[in-house]
Amino acid sequence: MSLLNIRNLSVRFGPAMPVVDGLDLSVEQGEVLAIVGESGSGKSVTMMALMGLIDAPGIVQADCLQFDGTDMLRLKGRQRRHIVGKDLAMVFQDPMTALNPSYTVGFQIEEVLQQHLGLKGKAARARALELLERVEIPGAASRLDAYPHQLSGGMSQRVAIAMAIAAEPKLLIADEPTTALDVTIQAQIMELLLDLQRDQGMALVLITHDLAVVAETAQRVCVMYAGQAVELGHVPALFDAPSHPYTEALLKAIPEHSAGASRLATLPGIVPGRYDRPLGCLLSPRCPYVQERCHQQRPALEPHDRGAARCFFPLEVA
Amino acid sequence: MLSFIARRLGLLIPTFFGVTLLTFALIRLIPGDPVEVMMGERRVDPEMHAQAMERLGLNKPLYQQYFDYIGQLASGNLGESLRSRESVWNEFLTLFPATVELALAALLFAGTLGLIAGVVAALKRGTPLDHGVMSIALTGYSMPIFWWGLLLIMFFSVGLGWTPVSGRIDLLYDIPPVTGFMLIDTLLSDEPGAFVDALRHLILPAIVLGTIPLAVIARMTRSAMLEVLREDYIRTARAKGLSPTRVVFVHGLRNALIPVLTVFGLQVGTLLAGAVLTETIFSWPGIGKWLIEAIGARDYPVVQNGILLIACLVILVNFTVDILYGLANPRIRHQK
């Protein structure tokens, strides 16, 4: 059984079109899954819904939102809080604002240890120190009493990671964990996350727009567009031969792939907003291969031999 | 932290001189002089008037009077009341605890209720509860103190007879002043029932005086709380699986308190200003009532130095708040 099994997840805010629209996704034990897509494609919202972080007026609906054998949607708040932060943890995008400015690093890590493992006092502090060392913070002992504003962005992200792995989660969600960091630090943080993932055998869901990172780290990819999964696939295969025109466009837009060309390849148009969704395929106004049928009907996510694609005319292997 | 304190202290000096100049000038702008007031309705004999003015040093040019005043202050002398011949400092010390007791009670009332109301309104944002709490706060803020005081007296004291109309304690009790705080003194005395009586005297004035600070604190807490609850670190706290109570109070309120604390400090000024009215309404023997009477009698030394003392107090409280602010907010504490 999959560690995470999402069937037909919708998240909507108000009566407009859903932000996440009928999403199916599964994550296996110990695997690295990347979710890629433009800003506003619903990547983060999907994971926030899983964590129970969507507040009213947001509405989360799903046929199944199963994590580790438990349907997260059926849980009461207290039961969910036994899982969230313990078996299911999340690291956020901007480390400089993700830590509470009024409390020391040690306090914020120990809080998780106390909440989920019942560790207190010296035991909690010792474990917090171990965690800081585990995330390779230099001078870890002296950082326990530091406040977030005394840390650099990279170090803050390490602290946030230490907090997330404190209770040894089975699934760690990293929501663009390197977007807000310097390029040199980005690689270190990614390396740390992968190292931890292998070390602890946890599954990692990596939300990103950086396809290069995906190519290097993930085993499987879910490409999202306008709240829908448009393509699922395994890593080398998907990069070599995308089936969905949107995935192909994303790959073409990587600057390295345009080497020699005078202009960077782009996909014209913008992601449809909440009020101007096309009747047919959501990509139809922008798709270079669009046909009549694409404007009339909405395609479903159809499995094929290398994965799955939401397209009436999936691209052939070249 | 030390340089932070030193910088704050440096700012106090110009403030201090500003206050002396202002009180000195303002009291002399009021028509009439102390001698006229003392002579009352009787026709003033110009010669006697001139003699009295000379004795008080009020015939000198204004700048001379001001320098004399500053010189007197520099030697640590606050002068004596023109009416009672008591030293201003002694009178202040005798009456001050009554005002402090009232102000503290008001602040306690305003702080507790204001924080609770603000947090509740923020958590129930947009609901009838939120609108209700904020409307009441706005009403409280707009309520003129003297009218609100009289209204409460009419209702609770005269109508229902729950609380006494005025004063600090019933005349039946003879409480020796030890600390000057009636609640403490009544506990120290062996008079049975005196403490409860003092408490009953305190309740209405404290509510009246605390109403405006209550409204300000409630509104400030609400907006600070709403802002904080949107922060990323609140999402992080929730993602850790912490209980909503812990998220709101440990992670939210702690950060929301920083702006509220500043407001607290600023409200001390409002409290002392409000105390003047409240004490007059409830015949509360404190600094406010003392100053009002001194202004009526053109008792220059009492007015000048009484206000100066209060100004120093407000400055001191704000200074303390600045320091507390540094303690509450590590980002300020570590500023170079």
Interface residues (C-beta under 8 A of the other chain):
Chain A: M51 G52 L53 G77 R78 R80 R81 H82 I83 V84 G85 K86 A89 M90 F92 D94 T97 A98 L99 N100 P101 S102 Y103 E111 V112 Q115 H116 Y147 H149 Q150 A160 M163 A164
Chain B: E231 D232 Y233 R235 T236 A237 R238 A239 K240 G241 L242 S243 P244 H251 R254 N255 A328 N329 P330 R331 H334
